[in-house]
Every structure is written in C-alpha cells, then in structure tokens.
C-alpha cells in the first residue's frame, strides 16, 4: 500500500492542528487524490500527509475505486500514527486530541 506516487487531482483535504504541550504549534495537511485504474485492472488512490516531516505521496491499492478509496482512508490513519512523534498530539476541528475522523483497520 505504500508505493510512492503523484497526488494528481485532489478530491479531499483536511487540516489537523499539531499540539505540543496543549498549544497549537502548526498544521498538518492530509490530502487524497483521485483514484485511477492501473494496467493490471486494480485501482490506486494517492494520499499525502504533509507537515509532519515526510511529505511523500503514497498509493493505496484496491480491486476497484471504492476499495482504493477505503484503503486510502486507512492508510492515512496509519501514516498519521506513524509520522506524529510521541511528544505531539493531532486534533481535528478543535476536537479531542487523537480523534482525527479517519477509520482504523478492523482486526482480523
């Protein structure tokens, strides 16, 4: 799910506040691009988390565009947890720290 790619047309974007010691210290931007069909018949959905030190675009894969979108949302949540150092919190729309509005993968 994490091959580098190009973002292309942005279809969704969200800003998250970066909190250090409870104080807003910056903004992280999450972007999702338009899913695209690959030669294999699978689809990819590009995602980017910018502002946390690694702004690379990554690709989520799926059997169709809906699965690629769903996998893109899960990938965003995983990237946010991976890229945010332990001493900072992220917050969406002045909500509770850690509640970012993205789904977590279901346990098998």
Backbone as XML, in Angstrom:
<?xml version="1.0"?>
<chain id="A" units="angstrom">
  <residue number="1" name="UNK">
    <atom name="N" x="0.794" y="-1.201" z="0.000"/>
    <atom name="CA" x="0.000" y="0.000" z="0.000"/>
    <atom name="C" x="0.835" y="1.263" z="0.000"/>
  </residue>
  <residue number="2" name="UNK">
    <atom name="N" x="2.133" y="1.208" z="0.118"/>
    <atom name="CA" x="2.888" y="2.437" z="0.317"/>
    <atom name="C" x="3.884" y="2.760" z="-0.783"/>
  </residue>
  <residue number="3" name="UNK">
    <atom name="N" x="3.584" y="2.427" z="-2.046"/>
    <atom name="CA" x="4.477" y="2.830" z="-3.118"/>
    <atom name="C" x="4.369" y="4.338" z="-3.318"/>
  </residue>
  <residue number="4" name="UNK">
    <atom name="N" x="5.504" y="4.996" z="-3.630"/>
    <atom name="CA" x="5.424" y="6.435" z="-3.883"/>
    <atom name="C" x="4.692" y="6.701" z="-5.196"/>
  </residue>
  <residue number="5" name="UNK">
    <atom name="N" x="4.018" y="7.829" z="-5.275"/>
    <atom name="CA" x="3.297" y="8.174" z="-6.489"/>
    <atom name="C" x="3.145" y="9.674" z="-6.598"/>
  </residue>
  <residue number="6" name="UNK">
    <atom name="N" x="2.229" y="10.098" z="-7.455"/>
    <atom name="CA" x="1.918" y="11.511" z="-7.622"/>
    <atom name="C" x="0.506" y="11.756" z="-7.124"/>
  </residue>
  <residue number="7" name="UNK">
    <atom name="N" x="0.268" y="12.905" z="-6.537"/>
    <atom name="CA" x="-1.032" y="13.197" z="-5.945"/>
    <atom name="C" x="-2.104" y="13.438" z="-6.999"/>
  </residue>
  <residue number="8" name="UNK">
    <atom name="N" x="-1.773" y="14.137" z="-8.066"/>
    <atom name="CA" x="-2.760" y="14.417" z="-9.108"/>
    <atom name="C" x="-3.865" y="15.324" z="-8.604"/>
  </residue>
  <residue number="9" name="UNK">
    <atom name="N" x="-5.078" y="15.100" z="-9.094"/>
    <atom name="CA" x="-6.238" y="15.905" z="-8.712"/>
    <atom name="C" x="-6.636" y="15.598" z="-7.274"/>
  </residue>
  <residue number="10" name="UNK">
    <atom name="N" x="-6.657" y="16.620" z="-6.428"/>
    <atom name="CA" x="-7.028" y="16.446" z="-5.022"/>
    <atom name="C" x="-8.552" y="16.419" z="-4.916"/>
  </residue>
  <residue number="11" name="UNK">
    <atom name="N" x="-9.083" y="15.339" z="-4.315"/>
    <atom name="CA" x="-10.539" y="15.223" z="-4.157"/>
    <atom name="C" x="-10.983" y="15.476" z="-2.722"/>
  </residue>
  <residue number="12" name="UNK">
    <atom name="N" x="-10.049" y="15.454" z="-1.785"/>
    <atom name="CA" x="-10.391" y="15.709" z="-0.377"/>
    <atom name="C" x="-9.154" y="16.213" z="0.349"/>
  </residue>
  <residue number="13" name="UNK">
    <atom name="N" x="-9.379" y="17.121" z="1.292"/>
    <atom name="CA" x="-8.277" y="17.682" z="2.077"/>
    <atom name="C" x="-8.770" y="17.995" z="3.481"/>
  </residue>
  <residue number="14" name="UNK">
    <atom name="N" x="-7.908" y="17.776" z="4.460"/>
    <atom name="CA" x="-8.251" y="18.072" z="5.856"/>
    <atom name="C" x="-7.021" y="18.670" z="6.535"/>
  </residue>
  <residue number="15" name="UNK">
    <atom name="N" x="-7.254" y="19.711" z="7.355"/>
    <atom name="CA" x="-6.187" y="20.283" z="8.170"/>
    <atom name="C" x="-6.329" y="19.777" z="9.592"/>
  </residue>
  <residue number="16" name="UNK">
    <atom name="N" x="-5.206" y="19.400" z="10.183"/>
    <atom name="CA" x="-5.156" y="18.948" z="11.568"/>
    <atom name="C" x="-4.223" y="19.871" z="12.341"/>
  </residue>
  <residue number="17" name="UNK">
    <atom name="N" x="-4.637" y="20.265" z="13.523"/>
    <atom name="CA" x="-3.766" y="21.073" z="14.369"/>
    <atom name="C" x="-2.709" y="20.185" z="15.009"/>
  </residue>
  <residue number="18" name="UNK">
    <atom name="N" x="-1.480" y="20.673" z="15.033"/>
    <atom name="CA" x="-0.390" y="19.993" z="15.718"/>
    <atom name="C" x="-0.268" y="20.639" z="17.084"/>
  </residue>
  <residue number="19" name="UNK">
    <atom name="N" x="-0.424" y="19.846" z="18.146"/>
    <atom name="CA" x="-0.374" y="20.354" z="19.517"/>
    <atom name="C" x="0.896" y="19.875" z="20.205"/>
  </residue>
  <residue number="20" name="UNK">
    <atom name="N" x="1.601" y="20.799" z="20.813"/>
    <atom name="CA" x="2.761" y="20.470" z="21.639"/>
    <atom name="C" x="2.498" y="21.062" z="23.018"/>
  </residue>
  <residue number="21" name="UNK">
    <atom name="N" x="2.424" y="20.208" z="24.010"/>
    <atom name="CA" x="2.114" y="20.673" z="25.365"/>
    <atom name="C" x="0.762" y="21.355" z="25.457"/>
  </residue>
  <residue number="22" name="UNK">
    <atom name="N" x="-0.189" y="20.931" z="24.624"/>
    <atom name="CA" x="-1.527" y="21.506" z="24.653"/>
    <atom name="C" x="-1.692" y="22.787" z="23.862"/>
  </residue>
  <residue number="23" name="UNK">
    <atom name="N" x="-0.589" y="23.285" z="23.269"/>
    <atom name="CA" x="-0.625" y="24.525" z="22.499"/>
    <atom name="C" x="-0.482" y="24.227" z="21.012"/>
  </residue>
  <residue number="24" name="UNK">
    <atom name="N" x="-1.267" y="24.912" z="20.178"/>
    <atom name="CA" x="-1.186" y="24.715" z="18.731"/>
    <atom name="C" x="0.168" y="25.209" z="18.241"/>
  </residue>
  <residue number="25" name="UNK">
    <atom name="N" x="0.923" y="24.295" z="17.609"/>
    <atom name="CA" x="2.269" y="24.616" z="17.146"/>
    <atom name="C" x="2.394" y="24.570" z="15.625"/>
  </residue>
  <residue number="26" name="UNK">
    <atom name="N" x="1.333" y="24.206" z="14.941"/>
    <atom name="CA" x="1.388" y="24.135" z="13.491"/>
    <atom name="C" x="0.191" y="23.393" z="12.936"/>
  </residue>
  <residue number="27" name="UNK">
    <atom name="N" x="0.263" y="23.123" z="11.630"/>
    <atom name="CA" x="-0.826" y="22.452" z="10.927"/>
    <atom name="C" x="-0.255" y="21.343" z="10.064"/>
  </residue>
  <residue number="28" name="UNK">
    <atom name="N" x="-0.904" y="20.189" z="10.103"/>
    <atom name="CA" x="-0.609" y="19.096" z="9.182"/>
    <atom name="C" x="-1.757" y="19.047" z="8.179"/>
  </residue>
  <residue number="29" name="UNK">
    <atom name="N" x="-1.427" y="18.793" z="6.927"/>
    <atom name="CA" x="-2.449" y="18.714" z="5.878"/>
    <atom name="C" x="-2.503" y="17.298" z="5.321"/>
  </residue>
  <residue number="30" name="UNK">
    <atom name="N" x="-3.711" y="16.769" z="5.267"/>
    <atom name="CA" x="-3.951" y="15.438" z="4.716"/>
    <atom name="C" x="-4.686" y="15.628" z="3.394"/>
  </residue>
  <residue number="31" name="UNK">
    <atom name="N" x="-4.165" y="15.005" z="2.337"/>
    <atom name="CA" x="-4.785" y="15.135" z="1.013"/>
    <atom name="C" x="-4.987" y="13.753" z="0.404"/>
  </residue>
  <residue number="32" name="UNK">
    <atom name="N" x="-6.083" y="13.632" z="-0.329"/>
    <atom name="CA" x="-6.363" y="12.397" z="-1.068"/>
    <atom name="C" x="-6.593" y="12.774" z="-2.527"/>
  </residue>
  <residue number="33" name="UNK">
    <atom name="N" x="-5.977" y="12.003" z="-3.409"/>
    <atom name="CA" x="-6.130" y="12.241" z="-4.833"/>
    <atom name="C" x="-7.200" y="11.346" z="-5.443"/>
  </residue>
  <residue number="34" name="UNK">
    <atom name="N" x="-7.494" y="11.603" z="-6.687"/>
    <atom name="CA" x="-8.487" y="10.855" z="-7.443"/>
    <atom name="C" x="-7.987" y="9.440" z="-7.719"/>
  </residue>
  <residue number="35" name="UNK">
    <atom name="N" x="-8.783" y="8.410" z="-7.404"/>
    <atom name="CA" x="-8.370" y="7.043" z="-7.729"/>
    <atom name="C" x="-8.196" y="6.884" z="-9.242"/>
  </residue>
  <residue number="36" name="UNK">
    <atom name="N" x="-7.285" y="6.006" z="-9.610"/>
    <atom name="CA" x="-7.003" y="5.775" z="-11.034"/>
    <atom name="C" x="-6.842" y="4.287" z="-11.306"/>
  </residue>
  <residue number="37" name="UNK">
    <atom name="N" x="-7.296" y="3.873" z="-12.476"/>
    <atom name="CA" x="-7.151" y="2.476" z="-12.891"/>
    <atom name="C" x="-5.712" y="2.223" z="-13.327"/>
  </residue>
  <residue number="38" name="UNK">
    <atom name="N" x="-5.197" y="1.070" z="-12.962"/>
    <atom name="CA" x="-3.865" y="0.643" z="-13.371"/>
    <atom name="C" x="-4.002" y="-0.375" z="-14.508"/>
  </residue>
  <residue number="39" name="UNK">
    <atom name="N" x="-2.909" y="-0.619" z="-15.216"/>
    <atom name="CA" x="-2.918" y="-1.571" z="-16.329"/>
    <atom name="C" x="-3.340" y="-2.968" z="-15.869"/>
  </residue>
  <residue number="40" name="UNK">
    <atom name="N" x="-3.081" y="-3.292" z="-14.611"/>
    <atom name="CA" x="-3.419" y="-4.606" z="-14.060"/>
    <atom name="C" x="-4.922" y="-4.790" z="-13.854"/>
  </residue>
  <residue number="41" name="UNK">
    <atom name="N" x="-5.675" y="-3.684" z="-13.901"/>
    <atom name="CA" x="-7.105" y="-3.727" z="-13.600"/>
    <atom name="C" x="-7.411" y="-3.268" z="-12.190"/>
  </residue>
  <residue number="42" name="UNK">
    <atom name="N" x="-6.409" y="-3.250" z="-11.316"/>
    <atom name="CA" x="-6.579" y="-2.714" z="-9.967"/>
    <atom name="C" x="-6.621" y="-1.188" z="-10.030"/>
  </residue>
  <residue number="43" name="UNK">
    <atom name="N" x="-6.978" y="-0.573" z="-8.898"/>
    <atom name="CA" x="-7.010" y="0.883" z="-8.800"/>
    <atom name="C" x="-6.042" y="1.338" z="-7.718"/>
  </residue>
  <residue number="44" name="UNK">
    <atom name="N" x="-5.541" y="2.564" z="-7.856"/>
    <atom name="CA" x="-4.721" y="3.188" z="-6.821"/>
    <atom name="C" x="-5.389" y="4.483" z="-6.393"/>
  </residue>
  <residue number="45" name="UNK">
    <atom name="N" x="-5.144" y="4.856" z="-5.150"/>
    <atom name="CA" x="-5.638" y="6.118" z="-4.609"/>
    <atom name="C" x="-4.466" y="6.795" z="-3.892"/>
  </residue>
  <residue number="46" name="UNK">
    <atom name="N" x="-3.975" y="7.932" z="-4.417"/>
    <atom name="CA" x="-2.843" y="8.606" z="-3.786"/>
    <atom name="C" x="-3.266" y="9.374" z="-2.542"/>
  </residue>
  <residue number="47" name="UNK">
    <atom name="N" x="-2.425" y="9.329" z="-1.519"/>
    <atom name="CA" x="-2.652" y="10.076" z="-0.278"/>
    <atom name="C" x="-1.354" y="10.755" z="0.145"/>
  </residue>
  <residue number="48" name="UNK">
    <atom name="N" x="-1.498" y="11.858" z="0.860"/>
    <atom name="CA" x="-0.336" y="12.597" z="1.356"/>
    <atom name="C" x="-0.647" y="13.170" z="2.727"/>
  </residue>
  <residue number="49" name="UNK">
    <atom name="N" x="0.302" y="13.041" z="3.637"/>
    <atom name="CA" x="0.264" y="13.706" z="4.933"/>
    <atom name="C" x="1.447" y="14.669" z="4.936"/>
  </residue>
  <residue number="50" name="UNK">
    <atom name="N" x="1.166" y="15.969" z="4.889"/>
    <atom name="CA" x="2.212" y="16.987" z="4.823"/>
    <atom name="C" x="2.276" y="17.751" z="6.141"/>
  </residue>
  <residue number="51" name="UNK">
    <atom name="N" x="3.488" y="18.098" z="6.549"/>
    <atom name="CA" x="3.660" y="18.914" z="7.747"/>
    <atom name="C" x="4.177" y="18.160" z="8.943"/>
  </residue>
  <residue number="52" name="UNK">
    <atom name="N" x="4.420" y="16.848" z="8.779"/>
    <atom name="CA" x="4.949" y="16.045" z="9.888"/>
    <atom name="C" x="6.324" y="15.471" z="9.562"/>
  </residue>
  <residue number="53" name="UNK">
    <atom name="N" x="6.985" y="16.055" z="8.559"/>
    <atom name="CA" x="8.363" y="15.675" z="8.270"/>
    <atom name="C" x="8.556" y="14.732" z="7.101"/>
  </residue>
  <residue number="54" name="UNK">
    <atom name="N" x="7.506" y="14.095" z="6.611"/>
    <atom name="CA" x="7.606" y="13.191" z="5.461"/>
    <atom name="C" x="6.399" y="13.463" z="4.575"/>
  </residue>
  <residue number="55" name="UNK">
    <atom name="N" x="6.601" y="14.295" z="3.559"/>
    <atom name="CA" x="5.500" y="14.745" z="2.708"/>
    <atom name="C" x="5.305" y="13.880" z="1.462"/>
  </residue>
  <residue number="56" name="UNK">
    <atom name="N" x="5.923" y="12.697" z="1.439"/>
    <atom name="CA" x="5.801" y="11.844" z="0.253"/>
    <atom name="C" x="4.357" y="11.435" z="-0.010"/>
  </residue>
  <residue number="57" name="UNK">
    <atom name="N" x="4.034" y="11.275" z="-1.281"/>
    <atom name="CA" x="2.741" y="10.745" z="-1.693"/>
    <atom name="C" x="2.853" y="9.230" z="-1.717"/>
  </residue>
  <residue number="58" name="UNK">
    <atom name="N" x="1.850" y="8.567" z="-1.146"/>
    <atom name="CA" x="1.815" y="7.108" z="-1.121"/>
    <atom name="C" x="0.534" y="6.642" z="-1.800"/>
  </residue>
  <residue number="59" name="UNK">
    <atom name="N" x="0.560" y="5.410" z="-2.293"/>
    <atom name="CA" x="-0.583" y="4.863" z="-3.014"/>
    <atom name="C" x="-1.244" y="3.737" z="-2.235"/>
  </residue>
  <residue number="60" name="UNK">
    <atom name="N" x="-2.553" y="3.844" z="-2.096"/>
    <atom name="CA" x="-3.353" y="2.740" z="-1.576"/>
    <atom name="C" x="-3.926" y="2.005" z="-2.785"/>
  </residue>
  <residue number="61" name="UNK">
    <atom name="N" x="-3.968" y="0.697" z="-2.705"/>
    <atom name="CA" x="-4.439" y="-0.131" z="-3.810"/>
    <atom name="C" x="-5.775" y="-0.763" z="-3.479"/>
  </residue>
  <residue number="62" name="UNK">
    <atom name="N" x="-6.550" y="-1.094" z="-4.519"/>
    <atom name="CA" x="-7.807" y="-1.797" z="-4.327"/>
    <atom name="C" x="-8.286" y="-2.444" z="-5.609"/>
  </residue>
  <residue number="63" name="UNK">
    <atom name="N" x="-9.228" y="-3.373" z="-5.475"/>
    <atom name="CA" x="-9.771" y="-4.077" z="-6.627"/>
    <atom name="C" x="-10.616" y="-3.167" z="-7.512"/>
  </residue>
  <residue number="64" name="UNK">
    <atom name="N" x="-11.201" y="-2.121" z="-6.922"/>
    <atom name="CA" x="-11.927" y="-1.104" z="-7.683"/>
    <atom name="C" x="-11.699" y="0.244" z="-6.990"/>
  </residue>
  <residue number="65" name="UNK">
    <atom name="N" x="-12.298" y="1.288" z="-7.537"/>
    <atom name="CA" x="-12.029" y="2.625" z="-6.995"/>
    <atom name="C" x="-12.563" y="2.799" z="-5.574"/>
  </residue>
  <residue number="66" name="UNK">
    <atom name="N" x="-13.673" y="2.131" z="-5.231"/>
    <atom name="CA" x="-14.193" y="2.235" z="-3.867"/>
    <atom name="C" x="-13.237" y="1.601" z="-2.856"/>
  </residue>
  <residue number="67" name="UNK">
    <atom name="N" x="-12.720" y="0.429" z="-3.179"/>
    <atom name="CA" x="-11.783" y="-0.237" z="-2.260"/>
    <atom name="C" x="-10.504" y="0.584" z="-2.144"/>
  </residue>
  <residue number="68" name="UNK">
    <atom name="N" x="-10.034" y="1.161" z="-3.251"/>
    <atom name="CA" x="-8.838" y="2.010" z="-3.198"/>
    <atom name="C" x="-9.078" y="3.227" z="-2.299"/>
  </residue>
  <residue number="69" name="UNK">
    <atom name="N" x="-10.273" y="3.831" z="-2.390"/>
    <atom name="CA" x="-10.613" y="4.959" z="-1.508"/>
    <atom name="C" x="-10.636" y="4.530" z="-0.046"/>
  </residue>
  <residue number="70" name="UNK">
    <atom name="N" x="-11.282" y="3.410" z="0.236"/>
    <atom name="CA" x="-11.347" y="2.915" z="1.619"/>
    <atom name="C" x="-9.944" y="2.628" z="2.144"/>
  </residue>
  <residue number="71" name="UNK">
    <atom name="N" x="-9.136" y="1.978" z="1.344"/>
    <atom name="CA" x="-7.766" y="1.680" z="1.763"/>
    <atom name="C" x="-6.951" y="2.956" z="1.925"/>
  </residue>
  <residue number="72" name="UNK">
    <atom name="N" x="-7.260" y="3.974" z="1.128"/>
    <atom name="CA" x="-6.594" y="5.263" z="1.278"/>
    <atom name="C" x="-6.893" y="5.906" z="2.622"/>
  </residue>
  <residue number="73" name="UNK">
    <atom name="N" x="-8.129" y="5.816" z="3.089"/>
    <atom name="CA" x="-8.501" y="6.357" z="4.402"/>
    <atom name="C" x="-7.786" y="5.616" z="5.532"/>
  </residue>
  <residue number="74" name="UNK">
    <atom name="N" x="-7.702" y="4.308" z="5.405"/>
    <atom name="CA" x="-6.989" y="3.513" z="6.415"/>
    <atom name="C" x="-5.503" y="3.868" z="6.392"/>
  </residue>
  <residue number="75" name="UNK">
    <atom name="N" x="-4.936" y="4.008" z="5.203"/>
    <atom name="CA" x="-3.519" y="4.366" z="5.084"/>
    <atom name="C" x="-3.240" y="5.727" z="5.722"/>
  </residue>
  <residue number="76" name="UNK">
    <atom name="N" x="-4.140" y="6.675" z="5.535"/>
    <atom name="CA" x="-3.968" y="7.996" z="6.156"/>
    <atom name="C" x="-3.879" y="7.861" z="7.679"/>
  </residue>
  <residue number="77" name="UNK">
    <atom name="N" x="-4.802" y="7.126" z="8.272"/>
    <atom name="CA" x="-4.785" y="6.948" z="9.732"/>
    <atom name="C" x="-3.474" y="6.312" z="10.186"/>
  </residue>
  <residue number="78" name="UNK">
    <atom name="N" x="-3.032" y="5.290" z="9.461"/>
    <atom name="CA" x="-1.775" y="4.622" z="9.830"/>
    <atom name="C" x="-0.581" y="5.574" z="9.690"/>
  </residue>
  <residue number="79" name="UNK">
    <atom name="N" x="-0.562" y="6.372" z="8.629"/>
    <atom name="CA" x="0.532" y="7.333" z="8.442"/>
    <atom name="C" x="0.541" y="8.384" z="9.542"/>
  </residue>
  <residue number="80" name="UNK">
    <atom name="N" x="-0.624" y="8.872" z="9.925"/>
    <atom name="CA" x="-0.683" y="9.874" z="10.993"/>
    <atom name="C" x="-0.125" y="9.312" z="12.294"/>
  </residue>
  <residue number="81" name="UNK">
    <atom name="N" x="-0.456" y="8.079" z="12.594"/>
    <atom name="CA" x="0.063" y="7.461" z="13.819"/>
    <atom name="C" x="1.565" y="7.210" z="13.721"/>
  </residue>
  <residue number="82" name="UNK">
    <atom name="N" x="2.053" y="6.889" z="12.537"/>
    <atom name="CA" x="3.479" y="6.615" z="12.335"/>
    <atom name="C" x="4.309" y="7.895" z="12.325"/>
  </residue>
  <residue number="83" name="UNK">
    <atom name="N" x="3.809" y="8.947" z="11.685"/>
    <atom name="CA" x="4.605" y="10.162" z="11.476"/>
    <atom name="C" x="4.572" y="11.139" z="12.641"/>
  </residue>
  <residue number="84" name="UNK">
    <atom name="N" x="3.534" y="11.091" z="13.461"/>
    <atom name="CA" x="3.435" y="12.031" z="14.586"/>
    <atom name="C" x="4.298" y="11.534" z="15.737"/>
  </residue>
  <residue number="85" name="UNK">
    <atom name="N" x="5.352" y="12.272" z="16.094"/>
    <atom name="CA" x="6.191" y="11.856" z="17.215"/>
    <atom name="C" x="5.390" y="11.803" z="18.517"/>
  </residue>
  <residue number="86" name="UNK">
    <atom name="N" x="5.889" y="11.054" z="19.486"/>
    <atom name="CA" x="5.186" y="10.841" z="20.750"/>
    <atom name="C" x="4.924" y="12.102" z="21.550"/>
  </residue>
  <residue number="87" name="UNK">
    <atom name="N" x="5.707" y="13.163" z="21.348"/>
    <atom name="CA" x="5.535" y="14.372" z="22.155"/>
    <atom name="C" x="4.513" y="15.349" z="21.580"/>
  </residue>
  <residue number="88" name="UNK">
    <atom name="N" x="3.877" y="15.000" z="20.451"/>
    <atom name="CA" x="2.858" y="15.886" z="19.896"/>
    <atom name="C" x="1.526" y="15.144" z="19.805"/>
  </residue>
  <residue number="89" name="UNK">
    <atom name="N" x="0.452" y="15.919" z="19.776"/>
    <atom name="CA" x="-0.885" y="15.399" z="19.535"/>
    <atom name="C" x="-1.422" y="16.076" z="18.289"/>
  </residue>
  <residue number="90" name="UNK">
    <atom name="N" x="-2.334" y="15.413" z="17.616"/>
    <atom name="CA" x="-3.022" y="15.988" z="16.469"/>
    <atom name="C" x="-4.495" y="16.128" z="16.827"/>
  </residue>
  <residue number="91" name="UNK">
    <atom name="N" x="-5.121" y="17.187" z="16.298"/>
    <atom name="CA" x="-6.519" y="17.450" z="16.616"/>
    <atom name="C" x="-7.219" y="17.970" z="15.361"/>
  </residue>
  <residue number="92" name="UNK">
    <atom name="N" x="-8.459" y="17.511" z="15.163"/>
    <atom name="CA" x="-9.274" y="17.951" z="14.032"/>
    <atom name="C" x="-10.396" y="18.840" z="14.530"/>
  </residue>
  <residue number="93" name="UNK">
    <atom name="N" x="-10.543" y="20.008" z="13.947"/>
    <atom name="CA" x="-11.618" y="20.961" z="14.237"/>
    <atom name="C" x="-11.793" y="21.228" z="15.730"/>
  </residue>
  <residue number="94" name="UNK">
    <atom name="N" x="-10.722" y="21.463" z="16.416"/>
    <atom name="CA" x="-10.738" y="21.779" z="17.848"/>
    <atom name="C" x="-11.417" y="20.705" z="18.689"/>
  </residue>
  <residue number="95" name="UNK">
    <atom name="N" x="-11.384" y="19.470" z="18.207"/>
    <atom name="CA" x="-11.955" y="18.353" z="18.961"/>
    <atom name="C" x="-10.964" y="17.812" z="19.966"/>
  </residue>
  <residue number="96" name="UNK">
    <atom name="N" x="-11.163" y="16.577" z="20.333"/>
    <atom name="CA" x="-10.277" y="15.921" z="21.292"/>
    <atom name="C" x="-8.981" y="15.507" z="20.602"/>
  </residue>
  <residue number="97" name="UNK">
    <atom name="N" x="-7.839" y="15.699" z="21.257"/>
    <atom name="CA" x="-6.584" y="15.218" z="20.674"/>
    <atom name="C" x="-6.684" y="13.722" z="20.380"/>
  </residue>
  <residue number="98" name="UNK">
    <atom name="N" x="-6.226" y="13.340" z="19.203"/>
    <atom name="CA" x="-6.229" y="11.940" z="18.804"/>
    <atom name="C" x="-7.448" y="11.525" z="17.999"/>
  </residue>
  <residue number="99" name="UNK">
    <atom name="N" x="-8.550" y="12.276" z="18.069"/>
    <atom name="CA" x="-9.737" y="11.967" z="17.270"/>
    <atom name="C" x="-9.613" y="12.730" z="15.958"/>
  </residue>
  <residue number="100" name="UNK">
    <atom name="N" x="-9.188" y="12.019" z="14.914"/>
    <atom name="CA" x="-8.871" y="12.670" z="13.653"/>
    <atom name="C" x="-9.924" y="12.433" z="12.581"/>
  </residue>
  <residue number="101" name="UNK">
    <atom name="N" x="-10.920" y="11.592" z="12.882"/>
    <atom name="CA" x="-12.000" y="11.366" z="11.946"/>
    <atom name="C" x="-11.693" y="10.399" z="10.826"/>
  </residue>
  <residue number="102" name="UNK">
    <atom name="N" x="-10.616" y="9.634" z="10.936"/>
    <atom name="CA" x="-10.276" y="8.621" z="9.928"/>
    <atom name="C" x="-10.478" y="7.238" z="10.529"/>
  </residue>
  <residue number="103" name="UNK">
    <atom name="N" x="-10.914" y="6.262" z="9.707"/>
    <atom name="CA" x="-11.163" y="4.913" z="10.228"/>
    <atom name="C" x="-9.872" y="4.167" z="10.508"/>
  </residue>
  <residue number="104" name="UNK">
    <atom name="N" x="-9.914" y="3.302" z="11.478"/>
    <atom name="CA" x="-8.799" y="2.387" z="11.731"/>
    <atom name="C" x="-9.143" y="1.040" z="11.117"/>
  </residue>
  <residue number="105" name="UNK">
    <atom name="N" x="-8.133" y="0.297" z="10.696"/>
    <atom name="CA" x="-8.428" y="-1.021" z="10.121"/>
    <atom name="C" x="-9.066" y="-1.940" z="11.155"/>
  </residue>
  <residue number="106" name="UNK">
    <atom name="N" x="-9.949" y="-2.801" z="10.677"/>
    <atom name="CA" x="-10.586" y="-3.761" z="11.560"/>
    <atom name="C" x="-9.617" y="-4.884" z="11.894"/>
  </residue>
  <residue number="107" name="UNK">
    <atom name="N" x="-9.732" y="-5.415" z="13.090"/>
    <atom name="CA" x="-8.911" y="-6.549" z="13.483"/>
    <atom name="C" x="-9.389" y="-7.797" z="12.751"/>
  </residue>
  <residue number="108" name="UNK">
    <atom name="N" x="-8.438" y="-8.653" z="12.400"/>
    <atom name="CA" x="-8.796" y="-9.886" z="11.676"/>
    <atom name="C" x="-9.357" y="-10.910" z="12.632"/>
  </residue>
</chain>
